[in-house]
Amino acid sequence: MKSSAIMTMTKMMESLPESAQNQALEQLRVYISEMQTEQKWDELFSQTQSQLVAAARQARKEIAMGKSKPMDFDRL
């Protein structure tokens, strides 16, 4: 069963000449690929969020204890 969004997209595509359909399809492929990549990053980030929070807390603790020094970007 098609969703209403897919049915709408199908109708929109059908209203275009074939060459324009091909162009739209290629742009849609790129757009969907970018959306999938973004979704994957969001999933990965959410899975590691607690670890990032713990690392940030540890860094703040070390800064408060004087165990850190400013980063020297010229040495990178």
C-alpha positions as CSV (number, residue, x, y, z in Angstrom):
1,M,0.0,0.0,0.0
2,K,1.4,3.3,-1.1
3,S,1.5,6.2,1.3
4,S,-0.2,9.5,0.4
5,A,3.3,11.1,0.0
6,I,4.3,8.5,-2.6
7,M,1.1,8.8,-4.5
8,T,1.5,12.6,-4.6
9,M,5.1,12.2,-5.8
10,T,4.0,9.7,-8.5
11,K,1.3,12.1,-9.7
12,M,3.8,15.0,-9.8
13,M,6.3,12.9,-11.7
14,E,3.7,11.7,-14.2
15,S,2.8,15.3,-15.0
16,L,6.4,15.9,-16.3
17,P,7.8,15.0,-19.7
18,E,10.1,11.9,-19.5
19,S,13.3,13.9,-19.8
20,A,12.2,16.0,-16.8
21,Q,11.2,12.9,-14.9
22,N,14.7,11.5,-15.3
23,Q,16.2,14.8,-14.1
24,A,13.9,14.9,-11.1
25,L,14.6,11.2,-10.4
26,E,18.3,11.8,-10.3
27,Q,17.9,14.8,-8.0
28,L,15.6,12.8,-5.8
29,R,18.2,9.9,-5.6
30,V,20.8,12.4,-4.4
31,Y,18.4,14.0,-1.9
32,I,17.3,10.7,-0.5
33,S,20.9,9.5,-0.2
34,E,21.8,12.6,1.8
35,M,18.7,12.1,4.0
36,Q,19.7,8.5,4.7
37,T,23.3,9.6,5.5
38,E,22.0,12.2,7.9
39,Q,19.6,9.7,9.5
40,K,22.5,7.3,10.0
41,W,24.6,10.0,11.7
42,D,21.7,10.9,14.0
43,E,21.4,7.2,15.0
44,L,25.1,6.9,15.6
45,F,25.1,10.1,17.6
46,S,22.2,9.1,19.8
47,Q,23.9,5.7,20.5
48,T,27.0,7.5,21.8
49,Q,25.5,10.5,23.5
50,S,26.0,9.1,27.0
51,Q,29.6,8.4,26.2
52,L,30.0,12.0,25.0
53,V,28.4,13.4,28.1
54,A,30.8,11.3,30.3
55,A,33.8,12.5,28.3
56,A,32.7,16.1,28.7
57,R,32.2,15.7,32.4
58,Q,35.7,14.1,32.7
59,A,37.2,17.0,30.7
60,R,35.6,19.6,32.9
61,K,36.8,17.7,36.0
62,E,40.3,17.6,34.7
63,I,40.2,21.4,33.8
64,A,38.9,22.2,37.3
65,M,41.8,20.1,38.8
66,G,44.3,21.9,36.7
67,K,45.3,18.8,34.8
68,S,44.8,20.4,31.4
69,K,46.4,23.1,29.4
70,P,45.1,25.2,26.4
71,M,45.6,23.5,23.1
72,D,48.5,24.8,21.0
73,F,47.0,24.8,17.5
74,D,50.4,25.5,16.0
75,R,51.6,22.1,17.1
76,L,48.8,20.2,15.3
